[in-house]
Amino acid sequence: MADYSEYGIPSAEWLALEPNIPPLPAFSSVDELKQITNGGREKVSAEEMISQGLSEVVALTDHSIPTRDGSTVEARSYRPKTLPSSGPLPVYVHLHGGGFLFGTLSSEDAGCSRIVKSFLEQYNQGIVVLNVNYRHTPEFTFPTAWEDVEDALVWLHGIPEAELERTLGVGIDRSRVVVGGISAGGQLSASASLKQNLGLGPTAKLPKLKGQVLMIPALVHLDHQENIRKQLKSPEASSYHTQSNAPILDLKRIKLFTDQLKVSDAVLKGEGFANDRRLNIGNATPDEVKGLPATVFGIAGSDPLRDEGLFFAKLLADQGVPTNVQVFPGHPHGGRRYGNQLPIASKAWDACIVEGIHWILSEPAAAAFDIKKAY
């Protein structure tokens, strides 16, 4: 029986910052909250594009991806302005966090550009990052975001080579596509990877994903945590218990995000929902996860979602899936937003993603389940 509560003790870095964090802005509606949050994220991203020299080395190109319902979703690709060598580049498909409610193309510019810049600096290698702005609640409910991600992967693989190079501005290797995301984006990434592994949906016939990067992922619906609780030493050890009032993401905020998906009562109470892996990837069976590609986990210690992430990582490792598991002790969900105010954790976060993608592309071998502290 497991007990991961040791990772929830707040870090010294967080304790020093927390008293200086202003309270969350008041809002009268979900739409207002969405507008405030997206505006703040875009402002920080734009400032970092300049202050970190990202705009000097990274080229951005916008795209429009057709969806199965006759609409389109926005996407943006990021690539080096100067390539270190010729040849097609691997692709990292980035799916942002935000509880399926927040996020825009521009809010992700700095994070996506940092990956490109870091690959150049650390490995003298190029990479293309594709930022998919899947559609959000409350306007678009479950399962729109999940389908948008699948449609984006179909689009990426379906464009003729010559057109693709014109569209992205560089050649890509479609046998080296890694998908990854943060929080809700982590859930979408894990869902797409698992569904392809099971041979379901429109991505089943595409080349297998090379790997997935799951940062602070949501993997089990609030109403289907039984399997998680059974694996714990005691109910009191649960991250949903010890971190119920965690900073940034507490249970109240998780419920707000979940409610916006508007999964019907009939689905919530039915057999189908418990077995719907789009929402409950973390409850997959051993047979279902066998054959998944190499997976990186970045887990925040002071996060209600901590346990489901670590249990899913163990499930994969036990079934022979190469896993790279890092925990950020005492770090809250989404703490990367504080950037240089949390220098140790932010540096470790960025390294987890960049080094994780590089690790996946190196075709790692499977190993026993192991949790590494990021700092």
Buried (B, 14 or more C-beta within 10 A) or exposed (E): EEEBBEBBEBBEBBEEBEEEEEEEEEEEEBEEBBEBBBEBBBEBBBEBBEEBEBBEBBBBBEBEBBBEEEEBBBBBBBBBEEBEEEEBBBBBBBBBBBBBBBBBBBBBBBBBBBBBBBBBEEBEBBBBBBBBBBBBBBEBBBBBBBBBBBBBBBBBBBBEEEEBBEBBBBBBBBEBBBBBBBBBBBBBBBBBBBBBBBEEBBBEEBBBBBBBBBBBBBBBBBBBBEBBBEBBEEEEBBBBBBBEEBBBBBBEBBEBBBEBBEBEEEBBEEEEBBEBBBBBBBBBEEEBBBEBBBBBBBBBBBBBBBBBBBBBBBBBBBBBBBBBBBBBBBBBBBBBBBBEBBEBBBEBBBBBBBBBBBBBBEEBEEEEEEBEEBB
